[in-house]
């Protein structure tokens, strides 16, 4: 435990939904829900306007639609969220070498290790200026908690939401925690909370007064001891810099259970390709391929195969995943599939490339053999097809094959560009039509137009930056205290959430 509140916890406010509101001017001040839009979709993030209707993360999307029927429902745009997250993490990295990301929108920072704060006054200055800089760079708001421990810094940022800062002075932890719900403490979920409630413990004060022995009797030694320490405000966990990822994986949940074995295999191969794309994007390779299958009855099976060495070859991963699938019974239907790679390394094993080449040659030989059996009324084309053929009607470009307009699926919230009307986003599609609102971040709400889904002038597009002309903070935080305008807050003062 520290004598100064130099551990900072940053949490972006309703991150996905706030990014969508900043990106789409017509959604400012409106309830926005981001998540899977299918029958089995769940809410990833709800804007504060949507939360007033009772919508919250992890809620089934069908339930959210009943509670807030007039909200805007959008699929996630992770490319945008990752870009903004990278901007925020870069700013945090300027404050300290010890930054511990918890997710795209949340991180701990050790201000003392960065030499930018060593007491309450300087810690508050850093926190307030960080919020200002993040808004100038990303256009989004963030909440900050400052305390002498990670647990209390996270609790403080939650109390400060939205768009606030709360500093907990060391020595005041127990008094602050006493009236809070036991669910405030890490590790106390619904089941543990109900167990404690039945024992007459509903607030943190009850846990502190019950004593360690009673909590050990109720919850077991490890959990009981840890919970009693937290109730007294003790937490000596250090801020740990970002660790290397241990695995790379992708998965999809399907709106309707998959029963066709061929379709299941096709989906597994597609997921394997996506997984390798992420693997290569991280500059890594992996040795163990993992297949995850969730069946119709919610039972989840995991199978793995360890290769002779690390690889980033899509053919190797695809075939390993297909072999694993052969050992899984998919009778009755499949609701979720996932492919992952573990045992990551920074190099590849050369003999695996030979293995991939052998696999490709075998596939080509098989295709050639089939071509020789072509009947006279179906003559061979003179070219040897490859196993992964482009979609029908696809047009070859410098970057591969462009999906033909008629085959495009326009998802609500995704970016588009029209040759005449410019940049916009999909409001909805169906019955052969797609409705687009043409607007850009930082501009007034735009006009809505409807097109055929195969309109040749309408194209998918990348998200635009949320801030058109970001403020230049290239010198921050070199002149940290001097660059603040206005008087320095008195020590011990708290910013209002």
Secondary structure in CASP SS format (residue, H / E / C, confidence):
PFRMAT SS
TARGET T0000
AUTHOR 0000-0000-0000
METHOD secondary structure of the structure
MODEL  1
X C 1.00
X C 1.00
X C 1.00
X C 1.00
X C 1.00
X C 1.00
X E 1.00
X E 1.00
X E 1.00
X E 1.00
X E 1.00
X E 1.00
X C 1.00
X C 1.00
X H 1.00
X H 1.00
X H 1.00
X H 1.00
X H 1.00
X H 1.00
X H 1.00
X H 1.00
X H 1.00
X C 1.00
X H 1.00
X H 1.00
X H 1.00
X C 1.00
X C 1.00
X C 1.00
X C 1.00
X E 1.00
X E 1.00
X E 1.00
X E 1.00
X C 1.00
X C 1.00
X C 1.00
X C 1.00
X C 1.00
X C 1.00
X E 1.00
X E 1.00
X E 1.00
X E 1.00
X E 1.00
X C 1.00
X H 1.00
X H 1.00
X H 1.00
X H 1.00
X C 1.00
X C 1.00
X C 1.00
X C 1.00
X C 1.00
X C 1.00
X C 1.00
X C 1.00
X E 1.00
X H 1.00
X H 1.00
X H 1.00
X H 1.00
X H 1.00
X H 1.00
X H 1.00
X C 1.00
X C 1.00
X C 1.00
X C 1.00
X E 1.00
X E 1.00
X E 1.00
X C 1.00
X C 1.00
X C 1.00
X H 1.00
X H 1.00
X H 1.00
X H 1.00
X H 1.00
X H 1.00
X H 1.00
X H 1.00
X H 1.00
X H 1.00
X H 1.00
X H 1.00
X H 1.00
X H 1.00
X H 1.00
X H 1.00
X H 1.00
X H 1.00
X C 1.00
X C 1.00
X C 1.00
X E 1.00
X E 1.00
X E 1.00
X E 1.00
X E 1.00
X C 1.00
X C 1.00
X E 1.00
X E 1.00
X E 1.00
X E 1.00
X E 1.00
X C 1.00
X C 1.00
X C 1.00
X C 1.00
X C 1.00
X C 1.00
X C 1.00
X C 1.00
X C 1.00
X H 1.00
X H 1.00
X H 1.00
X H 1.00
X H 1.00
X H 1.00
X H 1.00
X H 1.00
X H 1.00
X H 1.00
X H 1.00
X H 1.00
X H 1.00
X H 1.00
X H 1.00
X H 1.00
X H 1.00
X H 1.00
X H 1.00
X C 1.00
X C 1.00
X C 1.00
X E 1.00
X E 1.00
X E 1.00
X E 1.00
X E 1.00
X E 1.00
X C 1.00
X C 1.00
X H 1.00
X H 1.00
X H 1.00
X H 1.00
X H 1.00
X H 1.00
X H 1.00
X H 1.00
X H 1.00
X H 1.00
X H 1.00
X C 1.00
X C 1.00
X C 1.00
X C 1.00
X E 1.00
X E 1.00
X E 1.00
X C 1.00
X C 1.00
X C 1.00
X C 1.00
X C 1.00
X H 1.00
X H 1.00
X H 1.00
X H 1.00
X H 1.00
X H 1.00
X C 1.00
X C 1.00
X E 1.00
X H 1.00
X H 1.00
X H 1.00
X C 1.00
X C 1.00
X C 1.00
X C 1.00
X C 1.00
X H 1.00
X H 1.00
X H 1.00
X H 1.00
X H 1.00
X H 1.00
X H 1.00
X H 1.00
X H 1.00
X C 1.00
X C 1.00
X C 1.00
X C 1.00
X E 1.00
X H 1.00
X H 1.00
X H 1.00
X H 1.00
X H 1.00
X H 1.00
X H 1.00
X C 1.00
X H 1.00
X H 1.00
X H 1.00
X H 1.00
X H 1.00
X H 1.00
X H 1.00
X H 1.00
X C 1.00
X H 1.00
X H 1.00
X H 1.00
X H 1.00
X H 1.00
X H 1.00
X H 1.00
X H 1.00
X H 1.00
X H 1.00
X H 1.00
X C 1.00
X C 1.00
X C 1.00
X C 1.00
X C 1.00
X C 1.00
X C 1.00
X C 1.00
X C 1.00
X C 1.00
X C 1.00
X C 1.00
X C 1.00
X C 1.00
X C 1.00
X E 1.00
X E 1.00
X E 1.00
X E 1.00
X E 1.00
X E 1.00
X E 1.00
X E 1.00
X E 1.00
X E 1.00
X E 1.00
X E 1.00
X C 1.00
X C 1.00
X H 1.00
X H 1.00
X H 1.00
X H 1.00
X H 1.00
X H 1.00
X H 1.00
X H 1.00
X H 1.00
X H 1.00
X H 1.00
X H 1.00
X H 1.00
X H 1.00
X H 1.00
X H 1.00
X H 1.00
X H 1.00
X H 1.00
X H 1.00
X H 1.00
X C 1.00
X C 1.00
X C 1.00
X E 1.00
X E 1.00
X E 1.00
X E 1.00
X E 1.00
X E 1.00
X E 1.00
X E 1.00
X E 1.00
X E 1.00
X E 1.00
X C 1.00
X C 1.00
X C 1.00
X C 1.00
X E 1.00
X E 1.00
X E 1.00
X E 1.00
X E 1.00
X E 1.00
X E 1.00
X E 1.00
X E 1.00
X E 1.00
X E 1.00
X E 1.00
X C 1.00
X C 1.00
X H 1.00
X H 1.00
X H 1.00
X H 1.00
X H 1.00
X H 1.00
X H 1.00
X H 1.00
X H 1.00
X H 1.00
X H 1.00
X H 1.00
X H 1.00
X C 1.00
X C 1.00
X C 1.00
X C 1.00
X C 1.00
X C 1.00
X C 1.00
X E 1.00
X E 1.00
X E 1.00
X E 1.00
X E 1.00
X E 1.00
X E 1.00
X E 1.00
X E 1.00
X E 1.00
X E 1.00
X E 1.00
X C 1.00
X C 1.00
X C 1.00
X C 1.00
X H 1.00
X H 1.00
X H 1.00
X H 1.00
X H 1.00
X H 1.00
X H 1.00
X H 1.00
X H 1.00
X H 1.00
X H 1.00
X H 1.00
X H 1.00
X H 1.00
X H 1.00
X H 1.00
X H 1.00
X H 1.00
X H 1.00
X H 1.00
X H 1.00
X H 1.00
X H 1.00
X C 1.00
X C 1.00
X C 1.00
X C 1.00
X C 1.00
X C 1.00
X C 1.00
X C 1.00
X C 1.00
X C 1.00
X C 1.00
X C 1.00
X C 1.00
X C 1.00
X C 1.00
X C 1.00
X C 1.00
X C 1.00
X C 1.00
X C 1.00
X C 1.00
X C 1.00
X E 1.00
X E 1.00
X E 1.00
X C 1.00
X C 1.00
X E 1.00
X E 1.00
X E 1.00
X C 1.00
X C 1.00
X H 1.00
X H 1.00
X H 1.00
X C 1.00
X C 1.00
X C 1.00
X C 1.00
X C 1.00
X C 1.00
X C 1.00
X E 1.00
X E 1.00
X E 1.00
X E 1.00
X C 1.00
X C 1.00
X C 1.00
X E 1.00
X E 1.00
X E 1.00
X E 1.00
X E 1.00
X E 1.00
X E 1.00
X E 1.00
X E 1.00
X C 1.00
X C 1.00
X E 1.00
X E 1.00
X E 1.00
X E 1.00
X E 1.00
X E 1.00
X C 1.00
X C 1.00
X C 1.00
X C 1.00
X C 1.00
X C 1.00
X C 1.00
X C 1.00
X E 1.00
X E 1.00
X E 1.00
X E 1.00
X E 1.00
X E 1.00
X C 1.00
X C 1.00
X C 1.00
X C 1.00
X C 1.00
X E 1.00
X E 1.00
X E 1.00
X C 1.00
X C 1.00
X C 1.00
X C 1.00
X C 1.00
X C 1.00
X C 1.00
X C 1.00
X C 1.00
X C 1.00
X C 1.00
X C 1.00
X C 1.00
X C 1.00
X C 1.00
X C 1.00
X C 1.00
X C 1.00
X C 1.00
X C 1.00
X C 1.00
X C 1.00
X C 1.00
X C 1.00
X C 1.00
X C 1.00
X C 1.00
X C 1.00
X C 1.00
X C 1.00
X C 1.00
X C 1.00
X C 1.00
X C 1.00
X C 1.00
X C 1.00
X C 1.00
END
